[in-house]
Structures are given as C-alpha cells and as structure tokens.
C-alpha cells in the first residue's frame, strides 16, 4: 500500500481537491440528467469533498502521515471554511 501511494501521488490528489474547491466557488451551474437536477456547488461541498475528507483521514491512519488528517479535516469542513473566508474578505 505504501509503495502504491507515494507522496507525489498524494500531492497530485491534493491539488485536484484544491481545484475542485475553487471550481465550486468560481463556477455555479446545474447538472441535469433527465428529471434529476443537481447544483455543482452542492455536489462538491456536501457530497464530494466530505467523502474525500473521510478517505484522507482513513489514509492518514493507514499510512501514518499526520498531515493527511489536516487535509481530511479541511475537506470535511470546506463549506464552513469558505463561508468564514467570505465573511472575512467580503464583510457581513
């Protein structure tokens, strides 16, 4: 497992998570498949990033890397972090 997930692959996956986070903030659009509609922001902040956060925390315990726990917690609380940064920079 440790040979399969190198630090370089983990860094690339973290960059993809950052791109997902930024894409949800910058582009807000709806995806519709038939009668099923979902908002991109909702999908990223409430479905995709929390699932990736749980995965990073699980990998942190398997690989014994403490910094993955921080990335996982940032993914889990990404909506609240984004709201707080918006409050700081844009005001109430």
PABA-934647 format. One line per 4 residues: their letters; for each residue x, y, z of C-alpha. Coordinates in steps of 0.02 Angstrom, whole numbers, plus 32768, in hexadecimal, padded with zeros to 4 digits. Example, Ala and Ser with C-alpha at 12.3 -4.5 7.8 and 13.67 -1.06 7.14 Angstrom:
BEGIN
as = 8267 7F1F 8186 ~ 82AC 7FCB 8165
end
This chain:
BEGIN
xxxx = 8000 8000 8000 ~ 808C 8078 802C ~ 80E3 8059 7F85 ~ 8043 8077 7F24
xxxx = 801A 811D 7F77 ~ 80B8 8183 7F6E ~ 80C8 8235 7FAB ~ 80C5 8272 7EF7
xxxx = 801D 821E 7ED4 ~ 7FD6 8263 7F76 ~ 8010 8312 7F47 ~ 7FBB 8304 7E9D
xxxx = 7F1A 82C9 7EEF ~ 7F20 835C 7F69 ~ 7F37 83D4 7ED7 ~ 7E9D 8387 7E85
xxxx = 7E3B 83A2 7F26 ~ 7E72 8459 7F28 ~ 7E39 846C 7E73 ~ 7D90 841F 7EA0
xxxx = 7D7F 8497 7F31 ~ 7DA8 852E 7EC6 ~ 7D37 84F4 7E38 ~ 7CA2 84E9 7EAD
xxxx = 7CC0 859B 7EE6 ~ 7CE0 85E8 7E3B ~ 7C63 858C 7DCD ~ 7BB3 856C 7E08
xxxx = 7B4D 8506 7D8D ~ 7ACA 847D 7D8C ~ 7AE1 83CF 7D48 ~ 7A44 837A 7D0A
xxxx = 7A32 82C5 7CD6 ~ 797E 82A6 7CA4 ~ 7911 82E6 7D31 ~ 79A2 82E1 7DAD
xxxx = 79F0 838D 7DCD ~ 7A85 83B0 7E3E ~ 7AE5 844E 7E5F ~ 7BA3 8444 7E4A
xxxx = 7BC4 84A4 7EEB ~ 7B51 8431 7F4D ~ 7BA0 8396 7F01 ~ 7C53 83CD 7F27
xxxx = 7C39 8415 7FD6 ~ 7BBA 8399 801A ~ 7BE3 82F7 7FBE ~ 7C8E 82F0 7F6D
xxxx = 7D02 834E 7FE4 ~ 7CBE 82FC 8084 ~ 7CD4 8250 8034 ~ 7D86 827C 8003
xxxx = 7DA4 82C1 80B2 ~ 7D71 821D 8102 ~ 7DDF 81C1 8086 ~ 7E75 8230 80B2
xxxx = 7E5B 8214 816C ~ 7E51 8159 814E ~ 7EF1 815F 80E6 ~ 7F46 81C5 816D
xxxx = 7F32 8137 81E9 ~ 7F65 80B3 816A ~ 8000 810E 812E ~ 8028 8160 81D6
xxxx = 8034 820F 818E ~ 7FEC 8294 8202 ~ 7FDF 831B 817C ~ 7F5B 82B5 8120
xxxx = 7EEA 82CA 81B8 ~ 7EF5 8386 81A1 ~ 7ECA 8379 80E9 ~ 7E39 8306 8113
xxxx = 7DF5 837E 8196 ~ 7E05 840E 811B ~ 7DA0 83A9 809D ~ 7D1B 837E 811E
xxxx = 7D05 8432 8154 ~ 7D20 8481 80A9 ~ 7C77 84D6 80A4 ~ 7C90 8528 814E
xxxx = 7D42 855D 8121 ~ 7D02 85AC 8080 ~ 7C77 8606 80DD ~ 7CF1 8648 815E
xxxx = 7D6B 8686 80DA ~ 7CDC 86DC 807F ~ 7CA9 872F 8123 ~ 7D5B 876A 8142
xxxx = 7D7E 87AE 8095 ~ 7CD0 87E8 805F ~ 7C87 881E 8106 ~ 7BE1 87F2 8158
end
